[in-house]
């Protein structure tokens, strides 16, 4: 069995409008190993989210192909290979946090006892114990996003796809959730694909940083992390962190000017 859980080969995707074709992705080649934390970074409109949506079978490529655990994205979806966390938490306001987290398990037909057991386990994992009976409107934005992550983890998929989940949060909350997400990744060993616009966030979280160009979205640079696995927030003041952030910034700048 291949150690690559996500593989993209010569992936291209065009959107068609009345004004003609828009080339969103061009010749994207990427292999993600099991257990990696890979961040996609680039300017707005570069295709980061589009690529993630192709992996999640939410968009169809124009040419090339993507496999997830050796399967087509649609087959991987049917086999529950991944959970997806959107930019907005997307919780149902009339359902408690426990009921929101259980929702995918209800859809999949798990019995009530197993739903409760699985939901409680991931609620504990994301630090929301004691808030099971609260409604989303009773929680802060950061807590709502943690509930959204718990919902994506509830059916224990090996892969977690995250589309800029902390982008709308203030810096203090974002820092705390970055710490918690890194801890969760280390505890579970899941493979994470993460979209972000934030250079510090990408450097802090990732084992590899995938830099993308403006449309058409292409991979212009892949930067391997040189940071240790243990990463307190204070590591962002270290020379190694600052050097990596400068490398990502330079790659982004280069990608906006190269043909």
N, C-alpha and C positions, 0 to 999 in steps of 0.2 A: 504494500500500500504506500502511495506517495506521501511524503512528509509535507507536501504543499496542500494546504486546505483551500486556498483561493489561487487560481491561475487564470491570467488574462493573456491572450495571444492576439496581437495585431487587431485589437479592439477598436472599432470605429462606430460612431453613432451620429446620425444626422437627424435634426428635427426639420420638418417641412412646413412652411408657412406660405401665405399668399405671395409673399415677397421673394420666395425661393427657399433653398435649403440652407440651414444653419448647421455648420459642422461643430458639434459639441465636443466630441472625442476623436482623436486621430492616432492610430497605431499605438495604443496603450498596451505595454507588455509589463506584467508584474506577477511575481510569485510570492505568496505569503506562507511562511512555514507555521506549523502547529505551535501554538503558544506565544506567537509574536504579538507585540503591540505596535501596530503600524498606523501612523498618522498621515493623512493627506492634507497638504497645505498649498495655498496658491491664492491669487486674487479672485475677487467675486466674478462668477461667470466662467471659471476655468474648467468646470466639469467635475469637481470633487464629489459633489452630491450626486451628479448624474452617474458617475462610476459606481458609487455605493448602491444606487438604485438598480443598476444593471446586475450587480452581484445578488441583490435581493429579489430579482425577477420583477421589479417594478417598472423597468424599461427594457425594450428589446434592442439589441445592437443591430446596426446596419450591416456590419461585416465583422469578421473575426469571431472569437468566441471566449466565453468565460466558463470555468468549471468551479464548483464548490464541493469539496470532498469527493472530487472525481465525477460529480453529477452536473447536469445542467442546472442553472439557477432555479428553474421552476421545479425540477425534481428535488432539489435540495430544500426548497420551501416546503414541499409536500412531506419530506422526511424530517421536517422540523430541525434542520441543521443550524439555524441561526435565529437569534432574537434581534429586533431592530428598535433603536431608540431615536425618536425624531427630535427636531429642534424644540418643539413645544411638547410639554408632558403628555397632552392628549388624554387626560383622565376624565372619566364620566363624572360630572358633578353630583349626580344623584346616587352614586355608589360610594360606599366607604372605601378606605384605602385597602382593606382586606378584600373587599369585593372586586375592586379594580385589578388588583394583582392576580386574583383568581380567574379573571375573564378569559385569557387564552386557554386555561385549563378546562373551563366550562365548554368552550367551543370544541376542544379536542376530545371531550367526552370522559374526562377523569371523574371518578366517583367523588362524592363530597368529602369523605375522610381524607383522601389523598390530596385533594385540592387544598384543604385547610392546612395539612401538614407541609406541603410544598410551599404554599404562600407564606406561612409563618417562618419557614426556614430562610427564605430570601428577604423577608421583611427584617428579620434579625440581622442578616448579613449586611444590609445597607443602613443599619442603625435607626430603624423606624419602630422598634419595639415600643409598645405603649400608645401608638398612634393608629392601631388597626381599625378602630371604630370611628375615627375622624373622617370628615369629608374633605375633598381636595381644597375647597375654599377656606378651610380652617388651617391649612398648612402654608408655610412660606414657599416661594418659588423653588428654592433649593431642595426643600423636602419633597415637593411635588416631582422634581426630576429624579430624586432617589426612588420614589415610588414607581416612576416610569421605568427605571433601570431594573427594579425588582420584578416588575411585570414581564420584562424581556428575559429575565433569568429564570422565571418560574418553571418553565418546562425543560430547564437544564440543557439548553443547546450548547454546543461546543464553541460556537462563534457568536460574537456580539458585534453588531454593526451600529455605529453611533454617529449620527449626523449633527455635528455641532451642538451637543446637548446642553452646554453651559454658556452659550454665546449671549443669552439675554440676561445673565445674572451679573450682579456687581462683583468687583474683583475679590473682595473678602470671601464671599460665599463660593466663588469660583475656585479660589485657592483651596478651600476646605474640601470641596467636592473632588478636585484633582487628587488630593491626598487620599481620600476615601476610595476613589476609583483605582488608583495605583495599588492600594492595599487589597482591594477586591480582586484585581487581576492576579496579584501574587498568590492570593489564597486559592483561587479557583483554577489557575493555569489555562484560562480560556484564551482563544485567539480573538484579538480586538482590532477592528478597522474603525478608525476615528477621523472624522472631518473637523478641521478647525481653521480659523483665520489667525490664531494667536501663536506667534513664534515661541514665547516662553512656555505655553501650554504644550505645544508639540515637542519641544526639547525635554521638558520635565517628564512627560508620560511615556515617550516612545522608545522602542528598540530600534526602529528605523523611521526616518522621515522622508516621505515621498513628496517632492516639490513638483508642482504642475505649472504649466505656462498658461497665459490667457488663451481664449478660444482661437483656434481649436485646441482643446485640452490635450496636452502631451506631458509625459513625464520627462522633465529636464534634468533632474538630479535625484539621487537616492543617497541619503546621509545616514550612516550607521552611528548609533549612539555609542559614546565612549564613557558614559556615566555608569557608576555601580548600580546594582539592583536596588540597594537601599538608598532611597532618595528623600531625605527630609526637605521641607521647603527651603531651608537655609542653603541647600546646594545651589540654588539659583544665584547666589553671590560668589560662587567659586569660579576660578579662572577657566576650568574645563567647561562649565555651563555657559559662561559668557562667550567663550571661543566657539562653541557649537551654535549658539544663537547668532553670532556674527556670520558663521558659515551658511546657515539657513537664509539669513537676510541677503547675503551676497548671491546665493543661488536664485532667490526670488527676483532680485534686481536683474540678474543676468537673463533669466527666463522671460522677462518682459521686453527685452530688447533683441534677443536672438530670433532669427527666422527658423 
